[in-house]
Amino acid sequence: MEEEYIPDIVSVIDEEGKEHVFEELDRIETENGLYVALCPLPEDPSKITEESDEFIVLRVIPGEGEEVTLEPIEDDDEYDEIGQIFLERINKMFSDLEDGED
């Protein structure tokens, strides 16, 4: 029996108060903190494609209660390191999914 996929949807409000909607692809925790990889979702669902390979990496900053702040990673070396980890993990996830479809 095939499991139904239910994406983790994240709504982010930017500095100008505009809402952006993402699917959370993955999250990791390192000695430097917690990070998420998010894939932007278009406002028009018909524009979602399987070929979309764009994702962004943000640092998770805990707030009060369940609120969190997501912020860009300013350090280039840290961004490259975390981005590479996510790229490898996401590629493996999708590779495993494709292998299971046979």
C-alpha angles and dihedrals in degrees: 000000000000119000117232112242114233112185123218104240119203125193116205126190113207128211091274092053094253117143120230123188123213140172112233106231099179145337131209136184122213133170086272096056146274121316136184133204111215131189114209114239116213119236088239108062091204088069093063109112133185089229093064105121099168120118136158129219121219136174116241115227113192116231135179116317111335095336118115135181121224116208136177119257105248099190110084095208092050091047092050092048095048093040091053091050091052093045092054093045094047093046089051092048093053092042090053090049092051092047090053093053095072 
